[in-house]
Amino acid sequence: MADYREIITKAVVAKGRKFTKANYTISPPHHPSSILGCWIINHKYEARKVGKKEVEVSGSFDMNVWYSHHDNTKTSVATERVDYRDTLKLHYRDPDCMDDRQVIANVLQQPNCVEAVISKKGNKILVTTEREFQVDVIGETKIWVEVHEKQADDDDYDFEEELSDSELEDINPDFLTADEGSE
């Protein structure tokens, strides 16, 4: 005869994913003659849950465009700090979730430059970028586990094996930090 137990545990209770393509305009101090390169550095971001069905990822990065000017006789780098906010809809949601404030955001594709061109008026640089995020919302939920009584002749449940002294020395008694226990 089987018995059931309820266990409260932390688990992924919601997920979301979003690909973003965005356009930005840089106004360099000199009229560009040609674009020599574009790269994105210093990407920083954080995620937080907003409402029951969305996560907001807000971040920033530095966009650098290397360009020539004065009829291709000189080069310069134009730098622009970009701030963004992406809202990700949660596609899976555990209805039995009790606490779901912890969000883990993973960058699937770092922000990168897809294209950089000179505007039609010739005084600005138009940059197309793309980025992609995936988020997991962690929360407390209940699971039900079936418990079986030990059979007298069942060899699968031999728990009389002892740990050796060297195995006991390898155990880290501080494997949980104080911060993890209070979440």
N, C-alpha and C positions, 0 to 999 in steps of 0.2 A: 504494500500500500504506500502510495506516495503522499508526501506532505509538501506544502508550499510555504515559502517565506518571502516577505517583502523586503527588498533591500533598497535603501536610498543611496544613490551614487551620482557622481558628476559624469556627464556625457554630452556629446554634441547634440543639441536640441533644435538647431536651425542652421541652415547653410545659405550662402548667397555668392554670386559671381557676376562680375561686370567688366566688359571691355569698353574703353573710352578712347575716342579719337577726337582731338581738340585742335583748334587753330588759334595762333597767337600772333601779335604784331609787335615787331621791334622797331623802334625809331633810332637808328644810329646817328652819331653826330655828323657823319659825312655821307654824301650820296653814294651808295654802293655801285661798283661797276660789275662785280661778279661775286658769287657766293663760293667760298673755298672749303667750307666745312661747317657742320653744326653738331654739337654734342650737348648732352644733358648730364649734370653732375649734382652732387649734394642733395639727393632725394631723401626726404624725411616725411613720415606720415604717422597717423594714429587713427584708431577706429573706435567708435562708440555706438551703442544701440540707441535708436530714436524710435519711439513707439514700439508696437509689438511686431511689426512686419518689415522693418528697415534698419540698416546699419549705415552710418555715415563715415566715410573715410575722408579725412581732411589732411592735406599735406602741402609740401612745397618742393621746388627744385630750381636750380639755376640753369638757364638756357644760354649757351654761348654760341655765337655765330661768328665765324672767321670770314671776313670779306675783304675784297680789294676796293680801293677808291682812287680818285684823281686819275682816271683813265688807266687803271691797273698798274699804277706806279707805286702805290703804298698799300699796306694791309693793316687791319685793325681787328679787334675782337669786341663785339657788342655783347654785353651781358644783361640779362633780364631775369629778375626773380619772379617766379610764377607761383601763385597760391591757387589751390583747387579744392573742390568738395565733390566727391562722388557719392551718390546715394545708391546702395545696393538693396534690392528687394530680397527678402528671405523666402526661399522656395520650399523649404521643408520646416515644419514647426511641430515639436512634440507637444501635444495637448496636455500632457500630465506634468509639464515642467513647473517647478516651484520657484526657482531663482535663476534668471538668465541674463545677468548683467555683464558677464565676462565675454569679451570678444577677442578672437584671434584673427588677425588679418595677415594674409600671405600675398606677396607680390608675385603674380604669375608672369608678368612682363613689366620690367622696369620702364619708366618713361623714356622714350627714345624719339629721336627726330626722324620722321618719315620723309619730309620734303622741306626745303627752304628755298624760297624764290624772292626775287625783287618785285615790288609792287609795280603796277602800270605807270604810276607817276614817277617811279624811280627813287623815291626818298625813304621807303620803308622796306622791311624784310618780313615776309609772311612765312610763318613756320607751322607745319602740321606735325603733331605729336600723337603718340598712342601709348596706352598703359592698360594693365589688366590686374584686377584684384580678385581674390577669393576670401571669404570670411566664414568662420565657424563661430557660432554662439554656444557657449558652454553653460550648462545649468544643472541644477539638481533635479533628478527624476526618479521614479520608482521602477524597479524591475521585479518580476516575480521569478523565483528560482524553485525548481522542483528538488526536493530533498528525499533521498532514498535511505532507508535503514540499512545498516551493515548486515550482510549475510554471514553466518557463522563459517561457512566454507569458502567464502569469496577471497581469493588471493590478491585481488586488485586493491584491497584496502589494508595493506600491511604498513602501519604507521610506526612500527617499533624500531625503525632505523634511527640511529643516533648520529649527531654531527661530531666530526672529529675536532680536536683542539685547533687545528689550523683553519678549518672552516668557520669556527666560532670567532677567531681573530679577524677574519675578513669581513665580518658583519659590521656595517657602519651604523651605530645607534642614532646618529643625527641625520638620517637620510631625509627626514621631513624637516623643513625649516619652520620657524614660528609663523612666518607670513602665509605659508600654504595652508596651515591649519585654520586660519581665521577667515578665509575667503568664503 
